[in-house]
């Protein structure tokens, strides 16, 4: 039975809601109104994204088969996972080129 010699109970009542508690009646608008400007699109809309991690590409990794990923995914696959094949076409790669632009 534990301490106190009885189960549950106590000073709290079960199943009753406190009618004095105020509930918010203000609704939050989900779309901008005519007076509010719409949010600006992100600057990364024009950026090329990596097809593996879907992050904007800052530095490209270009394989001999001409498939491109971001340098982070390329290094992660080769160094950590020991994957020496192109993740897109599965061609065996002996080297990768890292560059700013493609």
BELSULUR-V757355 format. One record per pair of residues at least 24 apart in sequence whose ideal C-beta (glycine too) atoms are under 6 Angstrom apart, sorted by the first residue. I is the first residue (numbers start at 1). J is the second residue. Records with the same first field share a line. If there is no record, write none. Layout:
I = J, J
This chain:
59 = 98
60 = 99, 102
61 = 96, 98
62 = 97
63 = 93, 96
64 = 93
65 = 89, 91
68 = 102
71 = 98
